Amino acid sequence: MSQVTVDSGRSLGKLDRNVFGGFVEHLGRCINGGLFEEGSPLSDGRGFRTDVMDLARTLGVSVLRWPGGNFVSNYLWTDGIGPRDARPRRMELAWGAEEPNRFGTDEFLQYCAELGATPYICLNMGTGTLSEALAWVEYCNSAARSYWADRRRQNGHDAAYGVPYWGLGNEIYGDWQVGQMSAEEYVREASRWAKAIRRLSPDVKLVSCGLNGWDEWDGIVVEGMASLVDLHSLHIYTGSNDYWSNVLAPHQVERAIKYTSSCISRAVYNQRLSRTPRIAYDEWNVWYRTDDGTLEERYSFPDALAVATFLNIFVRNCDWVKMANLAQMVNAIAPIVTTKTGAFVQPIYYPVLLHAKAALDEAVDVYVSSPTVEGPPPSDRWQHRIADLGPFSTIDASATVGSGRSKVAITIVNRDPVSSDSVEVRLRGAAFSGEARVTSLTGGPHVPNRPAPDIEGVKLEEGSERGTGGTMLLTVPAGSFTVIESPMVATR
C-alpha cells in the first residue's frame, strides 16, 4: 500500500493558470492545415478550423505563445499584416519550408480572443532589429495616433490589442538558430531591447531567453537580465523507447527549477532588486520519434503519463513556475491531430484536460510513500541526466486547494506499468466531507508510430469515493492517472 499525505494548510504558492498554456509555430501543419485552413468546410470565414478551436477551448488553453520557436528567428512580422492576397511568400530557414504569411499578427490575436487565451508573442532576435520589434509592439499595444497604431486601424482593428507577454528571442544559444549569440552577446542586445520596449509599453511582461535551467547560459543571462524581465524561459523535451526513462525523465524539471531559482535569488539579492522574476517553461513536451520538419509525433499512453508528471511538477513548483506552454497545440508534437474530415485527440490530451479542469487556487504540500525504482538503464540516453535524481517513487502526486480551503484536488500518477496500487490518501489538518469525484485515465499497449493517433484502449472513467475523516482508500490501476476532487473541512 502507498500513502499520499496532503498537508492542506502548508501552502506552496498560488497556482497561475498560465501553467496550462499552449504554443503554436509555423512548423509543418501546426498552423497552416492545422488550426488555420482556408477553404475547408470545417473552417469559419476567417479560416479557423472550428473543430480544432472546440478541442483547444475544452482543453482550457490559458496563454498561447506564437510565432515560434525556431521559425521566429527569420520572421518579418510586417509580411503577415494587411490584405492576405497582397502578402509575400517567403523562404523560412528554420524548417526549410515556404511561408505564405496568410496567418499573421491580426489572425493570431483574433484566434486568442476566440479561444479565450492570453497572447504571448516571441520577438525575432535573429534577423530582426530593435526598430522592427518596437514597431511590432506599437502595432499591437499603442492607442496613440502613431504610424504603426494607425496601420493597425487601417487593417480593421481600432482598439489596441494590449499583448501582455513578449519574449526576447527564442533559443538564441543554439547553432540551429538563425542569429546564434553567446550568452554575453545576448545580454548586451536583449538589455537594449528590454529598456526600449518598456519605454514604449511600460506594463508589458518581458521574458528572457533561457536554455535548460542548469547550463552556464542561464546563470549569465539571469544575472544580466533579472532587473529587466519578469520571466526567464526554459525549454525541455523528453522521451524514450525505454518505458522507465520515458515516464521518469520529466523529473529533470525539478533540477532545472532548483538551479534557475537559485540563480534568480542570487541576482535579486546581489542587485538589491525589489521584484523577483519567475520561470516560464514556454516549451515542453515529450518528443523523440520525429525530426523531419513536420514533427507529427504519434503518442502512446506512457507519453501521457510523462505529461501528467510534468504537470504535477509544475503544480508543486508553482511559486516559481508562472507559465508553461505545451509545445505544440496541433499536428506537430501535439495533443490535437487534424485530417481533411475532422480533428482527433492523442493520449497526451487527457492529462492536460484533467489537470486544467481540476486545478484549484493554491498548491499545497504533498508527501508520497510508495515503492521505488532506480531509474533508467545506463545505456539509455536519458540515464546520465536523471540517474542522480533517483530512486523514484512509482507514485507521483500533487494537490491544490480552493479559496477558503473547502475543496481539494489531488492528482496521482501510478507509473508502475504492471501493478495496481492500493493508495491511502490522507488529509493533514482537514477531513473529507461529502462525496468525492474520482476520474481515472488508463491506456492500452504502446503501438509506436501508428498512422492514426494511438488512442486504442485509452479509457476515461468517472466514479466516486467517500473518505472517513481525513482518510480515503482507493485503488489506482497500473499505468494510470487519477484525479480526486472532493469537498473538505478544516480540522485545525
Beta strands, then each sheet from edge to edge (+ up, - down):
strand 1: 2-14
strand 2: 21-23
strand 3: 63-66
strand 4: 90-92
strand 5: 97-99
strand 6: 118-122
strand 7: 165-167
strand 8: 205-208
strand 9: 231-238
strand 10: 278-286
strand 11: 321-327
strand 12: 336-338
strand 13: 343-345
strand 14: 362-369
strand 15: 372-373
strand 16: 392-393
strand 17: 395-401
strand 18: 407-414
strand 19: 421-428
strand 20: 430-432
strand 21: 435-442
strand 22: 459-466
strand 23: 471-476
strand 24: 480-490
sheet 1: 20+ 24- 18+ 17- 14+ 1- 19- 23+
sheet 2: 2+ 3+ 6+ 7+ 8+ 9+ 10+ 11+ 2+
sheet 3: 4+ 5-
sheet 4: 12+ 13-
sheet 5: 15+ 16-
sheet 6: 20+ 24- 21+ 22-
end
